[in-house]
Amino acid sequence: YLGTQFPYNTAHQMGTMKMGTDPQRSVLDTYCRPHDLDNVFVTDGCFFVTSGAVNPTLTILAQTLRVADFIKKEVL
C-alpha cells in the first residue's frame, strides 16, 4: 500500500481567475471581486489558486456564502 502512487487529478475547471491581494499576480481580490471592477463578484471554481485533490463543490459554496455576507454587509 505505501509503495503505491495515487495520481491526483481533477475534471473540475478551476483556477482561471485566481484570487489574491496583488493585482499583478491575481485577477480577483479576497472577496472574489475583480481588482479593477467594484460591482462584480465571481464565486465559481475559477477563484482557486490551484486545483485540490477532492471535489471543490463544498468549498465553492462556502466561499459563495462568505462573499454573499460581505455583499450584504458592505455593498448593499
N, C-alpha and C positions, 0 to 999 in steps of 0.2 A: 504494500500500500504506500509506504513512504517514498519508494523509488518511482512511483508513477507520476508523470507530469500531467496536469489537467490544464488544457488550454482554456483561457478565458477570452471570450469574445461576446459581442452583443449585436443584435439585429435592430436595436433601437437607434434611430437617428438622433444624435445629440452633439453638442459642442460647437455649433455653427456660429453662435453669438455669445462667446464666453463672458462670464461675469467677473468683475474685478473693480479695483479702485483707480487704476491707471488707464485713462482714455487711450494711451498709446499702445497698451497691451491687451485691452479688453473692449468689448462693444457695449456691455451693459454695466450699470452701477450695481451696488449691493441690494437694491430693490428692483432689479430686473428692468430698469428704465434705461434706454439708450442714452449715452453720455451727452449727446447733442440734441435730445428731444425731451421736453418736460411732461408731456401728457400721453406718453405711450409706455405700456408695460408689456413685457414678453415673459410668459410663465409656462412655456412648454419645455421640452428637453434641451433646447439649444443653450440654456444658461450654464450647463455643466462645463467645467474646465476640461474634463476628460470623461470617458465612459467608465462605469463601475463594473463590478462582477455580477451584479444582481439586477433584476427588473427595476427600472427607475420610477415606476408609477407612483409609489407612496411618497418618495422624495419630491417629485413634481407637485403632487397635491399639497404637501406640507409647505412648499415654497409658495404656491399659489395662495394658500390661506394667509401666510405671512405677508405677502405683497398686498393682498386684499385688505388686511388690517391696517397696513401703512396707508393705503389709499383712503380708507375710511377716516383715519385719524388726521392725516397730514395734507391730503389733496382736496377732499370734498369740503 
